[in-house]
Amino acid sequence: MSTMAVPDVAVATVDEGFWTRNRKIGAVLLALGVLAAALFGALATDRQARFTLSETEGGAALEINGTIGAILFGIIAAAAGAALLAGIPKRWFTLALGVGLVAFVLSFLCWQVSAAPEGRNFMPLVNIVRGTFILALPLIFGALAGVLCERSGVVNVAIEGQLLMGAFSGALFGSMFNSVWVGLVAAAIGGAFISLLLAVFAIRYLVDQVVMGVVLNLLAVGITGFLYERLMQTNAQKYNSAPRFTNWEIPLLKDIPLIGPALFRGNIFLYLGLLLVLVIHIALFRTRWGLRTRSVGEHPTAADTLGVKVLGLRYRNVLLAGVVAGIGGASYTLALYSFTKNMIGGKGFIALAALIFGRWSPTGALLAALFFGFADQLATYLGAIGSSIPSQFLAMLPYLATILAVAGLVGRVRAPAADGKPYIKG
């Protein structure tokens, strides 16, 4: 009897040690909460931190004393961390973690907003929400492109190049034809061009997909940089002055407090991005195409024996991913800016991180992209109110958030089993 009990105890000790991942995250969150209550509470002022429900300082607002808010939200974050450290049931993990992180951010904001110069000690929440979605748009399109590729078994490190080629093509052809629609089609074709190269070399010639993605990113930087200098810099009026998509307002919905002005007074890219998330999610998990795509990404040999044309499906999905990413690139040059060299600035790699953080799901990728977009918008806001935090650190904020999210919060995730593995038909 005793000899049988020893192995059971040993296994239980190994499998259920005290320092589980949840408890480690809880300990870190507890420390962050204590730090927030002590440090942010000491640095905050007794002025009111105002969070307005409009685009300006006026109108309805949520107000709290800066010092009290920083300490209170720090305590809430610490309490959430303590709950995780105590070993609450796993079904409550996401809620506790979310509450803790939001409370930590609010503690930080109470310090920053209350300490801002007079006249700037407010945060316009409408602008923050709108800016979050605008900055997240290329990440949403890029992450969706990653979903389409990697669910099919092809690693898409070339998202950066697809976004860049889409932005360049949209600006160039939109300017030459003075048409946003021509620019949009050209952007889709530009992204598909990079995807076509990825598909041919990765699927047909079995080149390492990660290496190929890096090479294609460099190719896109080289091509767009060369043509920018030869065409756009010499004659910006003709080649780099594309018209812009105007904002489309949706009646009734645009008047919803906070959400309405941010979401329902946007341009085509905002509506198209949200629509694509819904369509791809339904298609991936509710249609025959989605079932075949997922089977090809998980077990291509089994899919082949059931009559699925593995290579053909991979080609089509990779090309479709390029179209989606190309349109995402156009959200820069046909809505916001003129084209500049390497203007994507690493957003393709953040989109790849959003894909992983979102666990290869369209809806998960959307939420992850919004998280990174908020970090980017927060850095912009803090710079605008004259934050005491060095500008170099603020510029790092979205990339730092990416590293922390993927390395610390994502946990153990499993990519599609055949992701990155070439399929050779027997």
N, C-alpha and C positions, 0 to 999 in steps of 0.2 A: 504493500500500500504506500509506504513512504517513498519507495524508489520511483513510483509512478507520479508522485506529487512534485518532485523536484524539477523535472523538465517543464511542467506547467507553470510553476512560479517563475522560472528563468525566462520563459517566453514572455510572460506578462510583464516582467520587469523591463525587458528590452523593448517591447512594443508600446508600453504605456509609461515611459519615463516621465518624470515631472516636467522637464523642460521641453515640452512640445512646442511646435511652431507657434500655436496660438498664445501660449504663455510667454514666449519670447517677445512676440509683438506686443502683448499686454504690458510687459516690463518696460519696453521702449516707450510705449504710449504713456504709461504712468510717469516715467521720467520727464517726458515732454510736457505733460500737464503740470507737474511740479515746477518745471522751468518756466512755463508760461505764467503761472500764478505769481511766482516770485519775481522773475525778470521783467516780463511785460507789465505786470502790475506796478512795479517800481518805476518803470520808464513812462508809463501813461500819465496823463494829466487829469485834473478834476473837471475839465471841460466836457461837455456832452459830445459823444461820438454819434453823429447823425447818419442814418442809412435811409436816404430818401427813396420814395417809390416813383420817382420821376427822372427826367433827364437833367434836372437842374437842382439847385439848393432848395427851391421852394416846394410847396405841396406837402402831402402827407409824408411822414417819416417815422422811422423807429429810432428812438433815442435812448442812450444809456450813458451814465457817467463812465468816463474812460477808465479810471482806476478800478472802479467796482466791476465793470464789464470784463476787463482783462483778468482780474483775479477770479471772478465767478466762472467764466468759461474755462479758465485754466484748471479750476477744481473739477469741473464737469469732465474735462478730458482725462484728468488723473483718475477720476472715479471709473470711467469707462475702461481705462487701462488696468485698474485694480480688479475690475470684474473679469476681464480676460485672464489676468494672472491667477485669479482664484479658480479658474477652470469652469466657466459657465458652459452650458450645453452648446454644441457646435452650431445648432440652428440659430443661436443668437449671436454668433460671431460677427457676421456682416453688419448687423444693426449696431452692435457695441463699437465696432471699429469705425463705422461711419459717423456715429455720434461723437466719438473721441476726436476724429480728425477735423470734423466741422467745428467742434468747440475750440480746438487748438487754433484753427484759422481765425475764428471770431475773436479769440483772445488777442491774437496778433493784430487784427484789424482795429480793435478797440484802442490799442496802443498807438498805432499809426495814425488813425483818423483823429483821435483826440489831441495828438501832439502836432498835427499839421498846422501851418500858419493860419491866422485868422482869415476867414472867408473861404478857406479850402478844407476845413475840418468837417467834410461830409463825403459820403460815397453815394453817387447816383446809381442805384441798383439797375435801372433800365439800361444804362450805358454799359454796365458790367456784364449783364446777361447778353445784350446784343453783341458786344465785343467778343465775349466768349464764343458765341456761335460763329461769328465771322472768322476768328482766328482758328477755330476748329474745323472749318470747312475743308481746306486741303487735306487735313488729317483724316476726316471722315471719308472722303473720296479715295485717298491713298490706302487707308485700312480696308475699305471694301475691295479695292483691287487686290490687296493681299489675301483677303478671304477667298476670292474667286480662284486665285492661283493655288494657294496652299491647301485648300479643301480638295483640289484636283491632284495634289501631289507634287507641285512645282514650287520651290522656294522663290519668292519674289523680293530680292534685295534691290531690284532696279526701280522701286517706287520713286525714289528721288529723281532718277533720270526721266521717268514717265511724266512726273509732275512738271519738271523743267521743260521738257520738249513740248508739253501741252501749253504751258505759259508762253513760250516763245512762238509757237505756231499760231496761237490765238492772237497774239499781238501783231505779228507780221501780216498775216492774211486778213485780219480784221481791219488793219490800217490800209492795206493795199486796195481792198474792195469797199472800205468804209461801211462795213456791215458786221454787227455783232454776231449774226447767225452764221455767216461765212467763217468768222473767227472761231466760233464754237465748234463747227464741223472740223475745221483745220486742227484745232486743239485735240479733238478726239482722234483724228488720224495720226497726229504727231505722237500721242501716247501709244497708239496701236503699233506704230513703227518700231518703237523700242521693244514692245512686247513681242512683235514678230521675230526680232533678232533673238530675244530670250528663248522663244519657243523653238526656233530652228536649231540653235546651238545646244540647248538643254535637252530637247526631246529627240531631235533627229541625230545629232552628233554626240550626245551624251557628255557634253562638257560639264564640269562641276558647276552647279547652279549658283552657289554663293559667289564663286570667283567670277562667273559670267555676269552676275548682277552688278558687282563692283566695276567691272570693265565697262558695262553699258552706262553706268552713272558717269564715269569719266568721259565716255564718248559723247554723252549728251552735254556735259559741261564744255567739252572742246568744240563741238559743232555750234552750239548756241553762242558761245563766246566769240568764235571767229566771225560768224555772220552778224553778230551784234556790232562788232567793231567795223566791219566792212559796209554794212547797210544802215543799221539804226543810228549809229553815232554820226555818220556822214550826212544822213537825211532823215532826222527823227520825224519830221512832219509827214513824210510819205510812208515810212516803214515802222514807226513806233508811236502812233497817235490813234490807236484803235478807239472806236466809240465804246461807251459803257452801257451795260444793262441798267435800266432804271429800276427802282423799287416798285414792287407790286403790293398794294394794300388790299387786304381781304376785309370787306365790310363786316361789321359787328365784332368779329374776332380781334380786330386791331385795337378795339377799345377795352379789352380785358386788362385790368390793372397789372402792371409789371410785365407779364408775359406777352400781352397783345402788341405793344410797341416794339418789343424785341424780336418776336417771331413772325408776326403777321404784317410787317411792313418791310419785308426783305426783298432781295433780288431772286432771280431764277435759280441761282446756285443753292441758296438756302432751302428752297422748296424741293428742288431736285435731289439734293443730298439726303434730306429726310425721307423723301419718297423712295429713293433707291435702297435705303436701309430696310424699309418695310417690304419692298418688293423682293429683294434678295433674301431676306429672312424667310418669307413665305415660300419662295421658290426653292430655297435650299432644304427646307424641312417639311414641305408639304406637296412637292411635285415629283414626278418621275425623273425629271432632269436633276433635281436636287439629290434624289436617292442614288442615281448613277454617279453624280459628281462625288458624293461622299464615299461611295464604294470604291471608286477609282483612287481616291486619296487614302483609303484605309487598306484595301486589299485588291490591287489591280488584277492579279492573276485570277482570283475568284470572279471578279467582274467580267473578265475576258471570257471565261468559260460559260458565262450566262449570256453572252452575245453583245456585251457592251464594247464599243470600239474605243479602247482606252486612249490610244494616241490621238485620235481625232477629237475626242472630248477634251483632252488636255490642250490641244491646239486652240480650239474654240474658246475655252474659258480663259486661257492666257491672253488671247487677243481681246476678249471682252474686258478683261481687267485693265488692259492698256487704254481702252476707250474711256473707262470710268476714271482712271487716274489722269488722263489727258484733260478731261473736262474739269477735274479738280484743279489742275494747273491753270486753266483759263479763269478760274475764280479770282486769281490775282490780276491778270492783265485785261480782263474784260469787265471788271467790276471795281477794282481798287487802284492799281498802279500802272505805270508804264514799265516795260520790260527793262531789267538790268541784269548784268552778268551774275550767274549763280544766285538768282534771287530767291530760290526755294530755301537755301540756307539750312539744310539738314532736316527739313520738315518731313521728307520721305522716310528718314530713319525713325523719327518720332512716330510716324504713322505705322511703321513696322512694329514699334514698341506697343502702340495702341492695339494692334492686332493680337499680340501676345497677351497683353494685359486683359483684353476682352475675350480671351480664350477662343480665338478663331470663330467668333460669332458676330454677325452683323450688329445686333443690338449691343453686345458687349463692347465691340469696337467703337460704336457711337458714344457710349458712356465714357470710355477711356479717352477718346478724342476730346470730349467736352472737358474732362479733367485737365488735360494738358492745355487746352485752349484757355481755361480759367487761369492756369498758372501764368500763361503768356499775358493775358489781359491784366492780371494782378500786377505784374511787373510794370506794365505801361501806366497803370493807375498810380502806383507808388512813385514812379518818376514824375508824374504830372503834379502831385501834391508836394513835391520837394522832400521826399523821405530822406531821413538821415542815413539809410542803408546805402552803401556805395553803389553807384550805377553799374559797375562791372558785375557785382553780385546779382543785381536785378536782371541783367541780361542773361545771367546763367540760370535764372529761376526755372524757366520751362524745361531746360535740359536736366537740371538737378531733380525736378519733380519726376521726370521720365526715369531716371536712374533709380530713385527711391521706390517708385511704383513697381517697376519690373523686378528689381533685385530684392525688395523687402516685402511687398504686399501681394505679389501675384501668386506666391507659393508654388507648389508643384503643379505644373500644367503639362498636358500631353498633347503634342502636335499630332496631326493626322499621321498614322503609322507609316505611310509611304511617302511622306513629305520629303522632298529632296532626293528620292531614290529613283533613278531612271528605270523605265520599264522596257525590257527587251522581249518582244513577242517571240514565244517559243515556236 
